Amino acid sequence: MASPYRLFVASNETLTSHMRRVVLTGEELDDFPEDQESGYIKLLLGDDPEQPIRRTYTIRRFNSAARELTLDFVDHGDSGPASAWVRRAKAGDSVRIAGPGAKKLVDPNADWFLIAGDMSALPAISVNLEQLPADAKGYALIEISGEDDRLDLRVPAGIDLQWIVNHDEGSPNQPLIERLKSVEWLPGSPYAWFAGEFSAMRHARQYLRNERGLGKQALYLSCYWKLGDSDEGMKRAKRIDADEDQLAQAKAS
């Protein structure tokens, strides 16, 4: 990644009961690359600039002419450093970011699309939906915490957008996985995209890769958080899982 950018909060607005949108600005965005929506930045927090607390967020939108970088956050209250920061951030506050990191877009040449995730993945899902071909077919399955967490998304007419409300914080993504497995499999070659909680990602992998037979070229899977664990713990679990999965794949081949 490039050297950190020193930016300033331009605005901080409530999108829904559980989501906020922060727009960052600053002259240093003159050097920020264009067309990075669905890529990510690292928010650098804390009092130690040499060892900051790093949290990863999807680039929702970037307007180079206006020098505006838009990030959407799930509001977790004060349970984490990034959520605590975003709740208090006000116009003029400074913050550092690093990035951008790789984009996570579906293959637009697939015959149809199966896009699924929870609110942590909503910014990335939103960008994917906006960049789909106008004649795209398939499903977008989004798990939210309440009815008022629905957003007005730009979706091709052939994409069946389904909002799945889950009030049970102890069973994240369970209704999402059930819905994922229940949708009708369409003719042709699909591209499947899933991001959400760690255990749900593993269930999605079992279904999409092992049961449906999708290969790496037709599949994106990621976890953005892990129930009952910190961001650092989630990343450790993610690395261990990736190593174990790679070993299992090697033994099976």
C-alpha positions as CSV (number, residue, x, y, z in Angstrom):
1,M,0.0,0.0,0.0
2,A,1.0,3.6,-0.5
3,S,2.0,5.9,2.3
4,P,-0.8,7.0,4.6
5,Y,-3.1,9.8,3.6
6,R,-3.9,12.5,6.2
7,L,-7.6,13.4,5.6
8,F,-10.4,15.2,7.3
9,V,-14.1,14.4,8.0
10,A,-16.3,16.3,5.7
11,S,-19.6,14.8,6.9
12,N,-20.9,12.1,9.1
13,E,-24.5,11.0,8.6
14,T,-26.9,8.3,9.9
15,L,-28.0,6.0,7.0
16,T,-30.1,3.6,9.1
17,S,-30.4,2.5,12.7
18,H,-27.2,0.4,12.3
19,M,-25.2,2.2,9.6
20,R,-23.4,5.5,9.2
21,R,-21.7,7.2,6.3
22,V,-18.6,9.2,6.6
23,V,-17.2,11.3,3.8
24,L,-13.4,12.1,4.0
25,T,-11.7,14.9,2.2
26,G,-8.3,16.5,1.9
27,E,-5.7,17.7,-0.6
28,E,-3.8,14.4,-0.3
29,L,-6.6,12.7,-2.2
30,D,-5.2,14.3,-5.3
31,D,-2.8,11.4,-5.3
32,F,-5.4,8.7,-4.5
33,P,-6.1,6.4,-7.5
34,E,-9.4,6.6,-9.3
35,D,-11.9,3.7,-9.9
36,Q,-11.2,1.9,-6.6
37,E,-14.8,1.4,-5.5
38,S,-15.2,-2.1,-3.8
39,G,-11.5,-1.9,-2.9
40,Y,-10.6,-1.2,0.7
41,I,-8.7,1.2,2.9
42,K,-7.1,0.8,6.3
43,L,-8.4,3.3,8.9
44,L,-5.4,4.1,11.2
45,L,-6.6,4.9,14.7
46,G,-5.1,5.3,18.1
47,D,-2.5,7.6,19.7
48,D,0.6,5.9,18.4
49,P,1.3,6.8,14.8
50,E,4.0,4.1,14.6
51,Q,1.7,1.3,15.7
52,P,-1.8,2.4,14.9
53,I,-4.9,0.3,15.3
54,R,-5.9,-0.8,11.8
55,R,-9.4,-1.4,10.7
56,T,-10.4,-2.3,7.1
57,Y,-13.3,-0.7,5.3
58,T,-14.7,-0.9,1.7
59,I,-14.5,2.2,-0.5
60,R,-18.1,2.9,-1.2
61,R,-17.4,5.9,-3.5
62,F,-14.6,8.1,-4.6
63,N,-15.0,11.5,-6.3
64,S,-11.6,12.7,-7.3
65,A,-12.8,16.1,-8.6
66,A,-14.5,16.9,-5.3
67,R,-11.8,15.2,-3.2
68,E,-14.4,13.0,-1.4
69,L,-13.9,9.5,-0.2
70,T,-17.1,7.8,1.1
71,L,-17.0,5.0,3.6
72,D,-20.0,3.2,5.2
73,F,-19.8,1.8,8.7
74,V,-21.9,-0.7,10.7
75,D,-22.7,1.1,14.0
76,H,-21.6,-1.3,16.8
77,G,-21.9,1.4,19.5
78,D,-18.7,1.8,21.4
79,S,-17.7,-1.9,21.2
80,G,-14.7,-1.4,19.0
81,P,-12.2,1.4,18.2
82,A,-13.5,2.1,14.7
83,S,-17.2,2.1,15.7
84,A,-16.4,4.4,18.7
85,W,-14.5,6.7,16.4
86,V,-17.2,6.9,13.7
87,R,-19.8,7.7,16.4
88,R,-17.9,10.8,17.5
89,A,-16.3,11.9,14.3
90,K,-17.3,15.4,13.3
91,A,-16.6,17.7,10.4
92,G,-12.9,18.9,10.6
93,D,-11.6,15.9,12.6
94,S,-8.4,14.5,11.1
95,V,-7.7,10.8,10.4
96,R,-5.2,8.8,8.6
97,I,-5.9,6.0,6.1
98,A,-3.7,3.6,4.1
99,G,-4.6,2.1,0.8
100,P,-6.2,1.3,-1.5
101,G,-6.3,-2.5,-1.5
102,A,-7.6,-4.8,-4.1
103,K,-11.1,-4.6,-5.5
104,K,-13.5,-7.5,-4.9
105,L,-15.8,-7.5,-7.9
106,V,-17.8,-10.2,-9.5
107,D,-16.9,-11.5,-13.0
108,P,-19.3,-9.5,-15.2
109,N,-19.2,-12.2,-17.9
110,A,-21.0,-14.8,-15.8
111,D,-24.4,-16.0,-17.0
112,W,-25.9,-15.1,-13.7
113,F,-25.0,-13.9,-10.2
114,L,-25.5,-15.0,-6.6
115,I,-24.4,-12.2,-4.3
116,A,-24.9,-12.5,-0.5
117,G,-23.7,-11.0,2.7
118,D,-24.6,-9.2,5.9
119,M,-24.4,-5.5,6.8
120,S,-20.6,-5.6,7.1
121,A,-20.6,-6.5,3.4
122,L,-23.3,-4.1,2.3
123,P,-20.9,-1.4,1.0
124,A,-19.1,-4.0,-1.2
125,I,-22.4,-5.5,-2.3
126,S,-23.8,-2.1,-3.2
127,V,-20.8,-1.4,-5.5
128,N,-21.1,-4.8,-7.1
129,L,-24.8,-4.3,-7.9
130,E,-24.1,-0.9,-9.4
131,Q,-21.4,-2.3,-11.7
132,L,-23.3,-5.3,-12.9
133,P,-24.4,-5.3,-16.6
134,A,-27.8,-3.9,-17.2
135,D,-29.1,-7.3,-18.4
136,A,-27.7,-9.1,-15.4
137,K,-29.8,-11.9,-13.8
138,G,-29.6,-13.6,-10.4
139,Y,-30.0,-12.8,-6.7
140,A,-28.8,-10.4,-4.1
141,L,-29.4,-11.6,-0.6
142,I,-28.6,-9.2,2.2
143,E,-29.1,-9.9,5.9
144,I,-29.9,-6.8,8.0
145,S,-30.6,-6.2,11.7
146,G,-34.0,-4.4,11.3
147,E,-36.6,-3.4,8.8
148,D,-35.3,0.2,8.6
149,D,-31.8,-1.0,7.6
150,R,-32.9,-1.4,4.0
151,L,-31.2,1.0,1.6
152,D,-32.3,2.3,-1.7
153,L,-29.8,0.4,-4.0
154,R,-29.4,0.6,-7.7
155,V,-30.1,-2.9,-8.9
156,P,-30.5,-4.3,-12.5
157,A,-34.1,-5.4,-13.1
158,G,-33.1,-9.0,-13.5
159,I,-31.6,-9.2,-10.0
160,D,-33.9,-10.5,-7.3
161,L,-33.0,-8.3,-4.3
162,Q,-34.0,-10.0,-1.0
163,W,-33.6,-8.3,2.4
164,I,-33.4,-10.9,5.2
165,V,-34.1,-9.4,8.7
166,N,-32.4,-11.2,11.6
167,H,-33.0,-9.9,15.1
168,D,-31.0,-12.7,16.7
169,E,-27.5,-11.3,17.4
170,G,-26.4,-14.8,18.6
171,S,-27.0,-16.4,15.3
172,P,-25.5,-14.1,12.7
173,N,-26.0,-15.1,9.0
174,Q,-28.0,-18.2,9.8
175,P,-31.1,-17.0,7.9
176,L,-28.8,-15.7,5.2
177,I,-27.2,-19.2,4.7
178,E,-30.7,-20.8,4.7
179,R,-31.8,-18.4,2.0
180,L,-28.6,-18.9,0.0
181,K,-29.3,-22.7,-0.1
182,S,-32.9,-22.2,-1.0
183,V,-32.7,-20.1,-4.1
184,E,-33.4,-21.7,-7.5
185,W,-30.2,-22.5,-9.4
186,L,-30.5,-20.8,-12.8
187,P,-29.2,-22.1,-16.1
188,G,-25.7,-21.3,-17.2
189,S,-22.5,-20.6,-15.4
190,P,-22.9,-18.4,-12.2
191,Y,-20.6,-16.2,-10.3
192,A,-21.1,-16.4,-6.5
193,W,-19.9,-13.7,-4.1
194,F,-20.3,-14.1,-0.3
195,A,-19.0,-12.0,2.6
196,G,-20.1,-11.9,6.3
197,E,-19.4,-13.7,9.6
198,F,-16.6,-16.2,9.8
199,S,-18.6,-19.4,10.5
200,A,-21.2,-18.4,7.8
201,M,-18.4,-18.0,5.3
202,R,-17.3,-21.5,6.0
203,H,-20.9,-22.8,5.5
204,A,-21.2,-20.8,2.3
205,R,-17.9,-22.4,1.1
206,Q,-19.2,-25.9,1.9
207,Y,-22.3,-25.3,-0.1
208,L,-21.0,-23.3,-3.1
209,R,-17.8,-25.0,-3.7
210,N,-18.3,-28.5,-2.3
211,E,-22.0,-29.1,-3.1
212,R,-22.5,-26.8,-6.1
213,G,-19.0,-27.4,-7.5
214,L,-18.0,-23.8,-8.1
215,G,-14.3,-23.3,-8.8
216,K,-12.1,-20.4,-7.8
217,Q,-12.7,-18.6,-11.0
218,A,-16.5,-18.4,-10.2
219,L,-16.4,-17.8,-6.5
220,Y,-15.4,-15.1,-4.0
221,L,-15.6,-15.9,-0.3
222,S,-14.5,-13.7,2.7
223,C,-15.3,-13.1,6.3
224,Y,-15.4,-9.5,7.6
225,W,-15.9,-10.4,11.3
226,K,-16.1,-13.3,13.8
227,L,-18.8,-13.6,16.5
228,G,-17.4,-13.1,19.9
229,D,-13.9,-12.2,18.7
230,S,-11.8,-9.1,18.0
231,D,-10.7,-8.0,14.6
232,E,-7.3,-9.4,15.3
233,G,-8.8,-12.7,16.5
234,M,-10.9,-12.9,13.3
235,K,-7.8,-12.4,11.2
236,R,-5.9,-15.2,13.0
237,A,-8.9,-17.5,12.6
238,K,-9.1,-16.6,8.9
239,R,-5.4,-17.4,8.3
240,I,-5.6,-20.7,10.1
241,D,-8.8,-21.6,8.2
242,A,-7.2,-20.7,4.9
243,D,-4.1,-22.9,5.7
244,E,-6.3,-25.8,6.7
245,D,-8.5,-25.5,3.7
246,Q,-5.5,-25.4,1.3
247,L,-4.1,-28.5,3.0
248,A,-7.5,-30.3,2.6
249,Q,-7.7,-29.3,-1.0
250,A,-4.2,-30.6,-1.7
251,K,-5.0,-34.0,-0.1
252,A,-8.2,-34.3,-2.1
253,S,-6.5,-33.6,-5.4
